[in-house]
């Protein structure tokens, strides 16, 4: 049996009422899902930075240890050359040993300079690690609180939302594909999710623009599906539920 225009309008209006209830439940969650996602992304970024700084700290500590080991070896070599200097037999040997002592001394000075530079960098990195870790701890606490709040809202509304989603699917099955596609397209583009609205006091219930009297009469007859010429929403009369 072919569905009448009035039955199609009632089916669309009923679907809109169900979907609006689902929207209302999801509005209760507000921006929480997005806030949770943003916090998760921020925490991931902080963890990446923390890991990078931790690697740099390890690298600097290793470089300092290498320079200290080098200084130890260079100091031992310098001491050996200085001892040999006491028993040289000619000026050529004296000049060669003196040169080695000088080079060893310069190497030690350069290594000590590098240790100071690395130590300064290490202190800065360690301070940064501490700051990042403190920020990370704070964000993780925020995330736990937001998740707890969101989970509480979901727990309160999940059953009702699932039931409404089931009703929405059932209501959708009663609507022709053409009109269902149009409904979903309008609903997607509508800021408040309203694709089907009633005429209230001579105006569109979606954009509140005035509806011409003749078009209001056409809407009340329910002989054809009429969109609002301003916002494109499907218009129904305010008494559609009572007839």
C-alpha positions in Angstrom: 0.0 0.0 0.0 1.4 3.4 -1.0 2.2 5.8 1.8 0.4 9.1 1.7 2.1 12.5 2.0 0.6 12.9 5.5 2.0 9.6 6.7 5.4 10.6 5.3 5.3 13.9 7.1 4.3 12.3 10.3 7.1 9.7 10.0 9.6 12.5 9.3 8.3 14.5 12.3 8.4 11.5 14.6 12.0 10.7 13.5 12.9 14.4 14.2 11.5 14.2 17.7 13.5 11.0 18.4 16.7 12.5 17.0 16.2 15.7 18.9 16.1 13.7 22.1 19.3 12.0 21.2 20.8 15.5 20.5 19.7 16.7 23.9 21.4 13.8 25.6 24.6 14.4 23.7 24.4 18.1 24.5 24.5 17.2 28.2 28.0 15.9 27.6 28.9 19.4 26.2 32.5 19.7 25.1 33.7 16.9 27.4 34.5 14.4 24.6 36.5 17.0 22.7 38.2 18.2 25.9 39.2 14.6 26.7 40.6 14.2 23.1 42.5 17.4 23.3 44.0 16.4 26.7 45.0 13.0 25.3 46.7 14.7 22.4 48.5 17.2 24.7 49.7 14.4 27.0 51.0 12.4 24.0 52.9 15.5 22.9 54.4 16.1 26.4 55.4 12.5 26.6 57.2 12.7 23.3 59.0 15.9 24.4 59.9 14.3 27.8 61.3 11.2 26.0 63.4 13.5 23.8 64.8 15.5 26.7 65.5 12.3 28.6 67.6 11.1 25.7 69.5 14.4 25.5 70.1 14.2 29.3 71.6 10.7 29.0 73.7 11.8 26.0 75.1 14.8 27.9 75.9 12.7 31.0 77.7 10.2 28.8 79.7 13.0 27.1 80.7 14.4 30.5 81.9 11.0 31.6 83.9 10.6 28.4 85.6 14.0 28.8 86.4 13.1 32.5 87.9 9.8 31.4 89.9 11.7 28.7 91.2 14.2 31.3 92.3 11.3 33.5 94.2 9.8 30.6 95.7 13.1 29.5 96.7 14.0 33.1 98.5 10.7 33.4 100.3 11.2 30.1 101.3 14.7 31.1 102.7 13.5 34.4 104.7 10.8 32.5 106.1 13.4 30.1 107.0 15.7 33.0 108.8 12.8 34.7 110.7 12.0 31.5 111.7 15.6 31.2 113.9 15.2 34.2 116.1 12.7 32.5 116.4 14.0 28.9 119.9 13.9 27.3 119.6 16.6 24.7 117.6 19.7 23.8 115.8 17.9 21.0 114.2 15.4 23.4 113.5 18.3 25.8 111.7 20.3 23.2 109.7 17.2 22.0 108.6 16.3 25.6 107.8 20.0 26.3 105.6 20.0 23.2 103.8 16.9 24.4 103.3 18.4 27.9 101.9 21.6 26.3 99.5 19.6 24.0 98.3 17.5 27.0 97.7 20.6 29.0 95.7 22.2 26.1 93.7 19.0 25.7 92.9 19.0 29.4 91.8 22.6 29.3 89.6 22.0 26.3 88.0 18.9 27.9 87.4 20.9 31.1 85.7 23.7 29.0 83.5 21.1 27.3 82.5 19.6 30.7 81.4 23.1 31.9 79.4 23.6 28.7 77.8 20.1 28.9 77.1 20.6 32.6 75.3 23.9 31.9 73.3 22.2 29.1 72.6 19.3 31.4 71.2 21.5 34.2 69.0 23.3 31.7 67.7 20.0 30.2 67.1 18.5 33.7 65.1 21.7 34.7 63.1 21.3 31.5 62.5 17.7 32.2 61.2 18.6 35.6 58.9 21.3 34.2 57.6 19.0 31.5 57.0 16.2 34.0 55.1 18.6 36.3 53.0 19.8 33.4 52.4 16.2 32.3 51.3 15.2 35.8 48.9 18.1 35.9 47.4 17.2 32.5 47.0 13.6 33.5 45.1 14.6 36.6 42.9 16.8 34.4 42.3 14.0 32.0 41.4 11.6 34.8 38.9 14.1 36.2 37.4 14.8 32.7 37.1 11.1 31.9 35.4 10.5 35.3 32.9 13.2 34.6 32.3 12.0 31.1 31.9 8.4 32.2 29.4 9.5 34.8 27.3 11.3 32.2 27.5 8.4 29.8 26.6 5.9 32.5 23.5 7.9 33.3 22.3 8.3 29.7 23.8 5.4 27.8 20.7 3.1 28.2 18.3 5.9 27.2 20.5 6.9 24.2 20.8 3.3 23.0 17.0 2.9 23.2 16.5 6.1 21.3 19.0 5.1 18.6 17.1 1.9 18.1 13.8 3.8 17.8 15.5 6.2 15.4 16.6 3.3 13.2 13.2 1.8 13.3 11.6 5.1 12.4 14.1 5.6 9.5 13.0 2.3 8.0 9.5 3.7 7.5 10.7 6.6 5.4 11.5 6.5 1.7 15.2 6.7 0.9 14.8 9.9 -1.0 13.1 11.8 1.9 15.4 10.1 4.4 18.5 11.3 2.5 17.0 14.8 2.3 16.2 14.8 6.0 19.7 13.8 6.9 21.3 16.4 4.6 19.1 19.2 6.0 19.7 18.0 9.6 23.5 17.9 9.0 23.6 21.4 7.8 21.2 22.8 10.4 22.9 24.3 13.4 20.4 23.0 15.9 19.9 19.6 14.1 16.3 20.4 13.2 15.3 19.2 9.7 11.5 19.1 10.3 9.9 22.0 12.1 6.3 23.1 12.7 4.9 26.4 11.8 4.3 28.5 14.9 2.4 31.8 14.8 2.9 31.9 11.1 6.6 31.5 11.1 9.1 28.7 10.5 10.0 26.9 13.7 13.6 26.7 12.5 14.7 30.1 11.1 11.6 32.0 12.4 11.0 33.7 9.1 7.3 34.4 8.2 5.5 31.9 6.1 3.0 33.3 3.5 -0.7 32.6 4.4 -1.3 30.6 1.2 1.7 28.3 2.0 0.4 27.9 5.5 -2.8 26.6 4.2 -1.0 24.2 1.9 1.0 22.9 4.9 -2.1 22.3 6.9 -3.6 20.2 4.1 -0.6 17.8 4.2 -1.0 17.1 0.5 2.7 17.8 -0.3 6.0 18.2 1.4 6.9 21.9 1.6 10.3 23.2 2.6 10.9 26.6 4.1 12.0 29.0 1.3 14.5 30.6 3.7 16.3 27.7 5.5 15.1 24.6 3.5 13.7 22.8 6.5 10.6 20.6 6.0 7.5 22.4 7.3 4.6 20.7 9.1 1.6 22.2 10.8 1.6 22.5 14.6 -1.3 20.1 15.0 0.3 17.2 13.1 0.4 15.0 16.2 -3.3 15.5 17.1 -4.7 14.3 13.7 
